[in-house]
Amino acid sequence: MFNKTISNYSNLLFKLNYCNAVQKSLQILEKTSLIPHVPVLFQTVTQYLLPGPNKTIIDMTFGAGGHSKEILKRFENVKIYALDCDPISYNYAKTLQKEHPGQVIPLLGKFSDLPLILKSMGEENILVDGILFDFGCSSMQFDKAERGFSISKNGPLDMRMNNVDPNQLTAGEILSKIDEVDLIKILKIYGEEKQAKKIARSIVSARSLFKINTTKQLADLVESCFNDNCNRVDKLLRPAHSATKTFQALRIFVNNELNEINFGIKLAYKLLKLNGRLVTLTFHSLEDTIVKRHLQSSILQNKKYKIDALKYSSHDFFYDNEILEHILKRKWKQLHKHVIKPNEDEINWNPRSRSAKLRASEKVF
Ligand SMILES: C[S@@+](CC[C@H](N)C(=O)[O-])C[C@H]1O[C@@H](n2cnc3c(N)ncnc32)[C@H](O)[C@@H]1O
């Protein structure tokens, strides 16, 4: 009993020391800008993606390459297609390519561009072992005032993940033209903003007086729609800026994020080998709902088909063949019982991970 307690205690101490060490080194690296984006749940991602020697992975959201670097560090001869629509991430991928010649293939584009990119490389028929999506924006995008995503740092109202794409409208351009009814819909649906009508009205009134060009102008304008004692909180009851939901809605609209996710998961299914693995990290319920719906018909690992239990629940009950076929032809097998979230340690040293949800599945049909 005593020995067991000592052993538990030393395990705990080891874990604490390990977490502290990782935390300290990541904080130091981030402060010195060596890590522009701290990867979320990187050990769990690697564990589920299961890259081994000679495996091929597509990192659909390369960012600063945090997850890809971890995979390259742990496994030999892994090949990684590193996709991102942000030219800055593309440059990071090119640097990583130099460090790992023949192993990293940088690709610049959106999920919806990938089929054409692969075709232009003569690789439209590739099948890969693993695909990772770490949705949303990177810290490099959120933290740089000039990218226009930040409520707290004043910058041009841009919000394009690919900020050099002349064909994509910036958030400022959208706000200067959009119809009030459409703006209400965007704020309601993409921002889940209850005050959508009020905010849209005040944006439309303001733009007849001046051009809404900066993040500060927009943040102040939205704030003015709320009375002083209306202190907003997020889902975890922490204080939140009144414009958080408006910024989220615009960002999603500017980058067509939800349609991209929907397309991306369908594409992942097509590009994965049988038994290939899909790992997704989502950061809000709109993203997670789309992913969940695609994977919904998943079979829990280590559980018999539920149909067995149902089949014998009544002696005179039979499924019709079409339903049976549909149930048995499920595309994905979920590899864990409950959705995976970062633990308290990770949230403490990387607060941006707090709303992350990881889902890992295997293509089974
Ligand atoms: C959260 S960051 C990824 C961070 C990365 N896993 C790391 O550890 O450094 C998300 C990245 O996905 C990219 N992204 C988002 N939507 C995209 C899309 N539809 N197509 C391509 N890249 C996208 C963003 O530009 C951003 O760099």
The ligand as a Tripos MOL2 file, in Angstrom:
@<TRIPOS>MOLECULE
LIG
   27    29     1     0     0
SMALL
NO_CHARGES

@<TRIPOS>ATOM
      1 C1         -4.8550   26.7720  -36.2190 C.3       1 LIG1
      2 S1         -3.8120   27.0860  -37.5630 S.3       1 LIG1
      3 C2         -2.8740   25.6110  -37.7380 C.3       1 LIG1
      4 C3         -1.6770   25.5550  -36.8630 C.3       1 LIG1
      5 C4         -0.7600   24.3880  -37.1030 C.3       1 LIG1
      6 N1         -1.3950   23.1220  -36.8490 N.3       1 LIG1
      7 C5          0.4720   24.5280  -36.2460 C.2       1 LIG1
      8 O1          0.6540   23.7130  -35.3230 O.co2     1 LIG1
      9 O2          1.2570   25.4320  -36.4720 O.co2     1 LIG1
     10 C6         -4.8900   26.9620  -38.9100 C.3       1 LIG1
     11 C7         -4.2490   27.2290  -40.2680 C.3       1 LIG1
     12 O3         -5.1430   26.7420  -41.2540 O.3       1 LIG1
     13 C8         -5.1580   27.6050  -42.3380 C.3       1 LIG1
     14 N2         -6.4670   27.4220  -42.9800 N.ar      1 LIG1
     15 C9         -7.6740   27.6700  -42.4590 C.ar      1 LIG1
     16 N3         -8.6390   27.3820  -43.3400 N.ar      1 LIG1
     17 C10        -8.0070   26.9340  -44.4610 C.ar      1 LIG1
     18 C11        -8.4610   26.4770  -45.7410 C.ar      1 LIG1
     19 N4         -9.7590   26.4230  -46.0640 N.pl3     1 LIG1
     20 N5         -7.5460   26.0630  -46.6300 N.ar      1 LIG1
     21 C12        -6.2100   26.0820  -46.3160 C.ar      1 LIG1
     22 N6         -5.7270   26.5250  -45.1340 N.ar      1 LIG1
     23 C13        -6.6200   26.9380  -44.2160 C.ar      1 LIG1
     24 C14        -4.9520   28.9790  -41.7390 C.3       1 LIG1
     25 O4         -4.3930   29.8590  -42.6860 O.3       1 LIG1
     26 C15        -4.0050   28.6890  -40.5800 C.3       1 LIG1
     27 O5         -2.6760   28.8910  -40.9450 O.3       1 LIG1
@<TRIPOS>BOND
     1     1     2 1
     2     2     3 1
     3     2    10 1
     4     3     4 1
     5     4     5 1
     6     5     6 1
     7     5     7 1
     8     7     8 2
     9     7     9 1
    10    10    11 1
    11    11    12 1
    12    11    26 1
    13    12    13 1
    14    13    14 1
    15    13    24 1
    16    14    15 ar
    17    14    23 ar
    18    15    16 ar
    19    16    17 ar
    20    17    18 ar
    21    17    23 ar
    22    18    19 1
    23    18    20 ar
    24    20    21 ar
    25    21    22 ar
    26    22    23 ar
    27    24    25 1
    28    24    26 1
    29    26    27 1
@<TRIPOS>SUBSTRUCTURE
     1 LIG1         1 GROUP 0 **** ****
